[in-house]
Amino acid sequence: MNENTTEIDDLNFYTLLAVLQSGMWLQADFERFLEPYGLSHSRFSILLWIKHAQEGEPMGHELAHRLGVAKSTVSRLVEKLLADDLIRCEQDPDDARKKHYSLTPQASELLTSIIPRYLCRMRDMAKELNEGEKVNLIGLLSKIDFLDSDKRIIRGTVKTIADKAEEIKGLCERGRSRDIDRVLDFLNDKVDIPTTKIVDYYLGTVMNPEGIRQIEHYLFHGNQVQRNYCTLYFSRRNEWEIVNKAFKMGLIDQIQAYSR
């Protein structure tokens, strides 16, 4: 083995060690964050999967790949979630082999509390990366050969302003709790002005009571950018009791509270 080969091997080692350490530290942090809620990261991931899964989408095989565990492990986690009354399972009336899972009200309330804080934590961790660097990082990680064709990195894409506008419009038209989560996730500390204009415009069209309650939740528990636009939503609806409450709690200042 020549010197050049040794150097390349050393670089391979430290490159993959950095990836491994990063993953372990992230995993450990998320586990600590979720522990007070009585969840592990795997249990939380299953609840998120059920929350966002399309109708009829299978859970076991694909979710096992995403979690990096065996399908049998997913089955055990699901059984525990059922026992804890966090999910429900119903048999498909047309196919006895299929099962449909849904969140219980308890689980929905739990996720409503966790998700905004969870997303803020992720944003804090990635705050030194701009949008392009995040996409590049995903692309670089996707080049790693995990020596298993089933293991793959979930790739992201950079959305154009038109793409964002169309997505935000559709989310606000539906106006469910999870739709509002996705809309307000655009409002991070690196959000650009065009995106804030889009969110501000379409957020005002939300009429679904579930979505309105979620906007109120972000007014009191979101980051400062989210609070500002949630304040605008309620002030334009003349719902001053909610705005006044946020102002008295010191969550927004007088200009934010009483300017439209």
LINRA-V216544 format. One record per pair of residues at least 6 apart in sequence whose ideal C-beta (glycine too) atoms are under 6 Angstrom apart, sorted by the first residue. I is the first residue (numbers start at 1). J is the second residue. If there is no record, write none. Layout:
{{I	J} {I	J}}
This chain:
{{30	41} {31	41} {34	44} {37	114} {42	67} {42	77} {43	77} {45	67} {46	77} {47	107} {49	63} {50	101} {50	103} {51	178} {60	71} {60	74} {63	74} {64	71} {64	74} {65	150} {81	87} {85	104} {86	104} {86	107} {87	101} {87	103} {88	102} {88	104} {89	99} {89	101} {90	100} {92	98} {115	181} {116	221} {116	222} {119	185} {120	223} {123	188} {135	156} {135	158} {138	155} {138	156} {141	153} {142	153} {161	194} {164	195} {164	198} {165	198} {168	183} {168	198} {168	202} {169	202} {171	179} {171	182} {171	183} {172	202} {172	205} {172	206} {175	206} {175	208} {175	211} {176	210} {177	210} {177	214} {180	211} {180	214} {180	215} {184	218} {184	226} {186	195} {186	199} {187	225} {187	226} {200	229} {203	233} {215	230} {215	233} {218	226} {218	230} {219	227} {219	230} {219	246} {227	251} {227	252} {228	256} {231	243} {231	252} {231	256} {234	242} {234	243} {235	243} {235	260} {236	260} {243	257} {246	252} {247	257}}
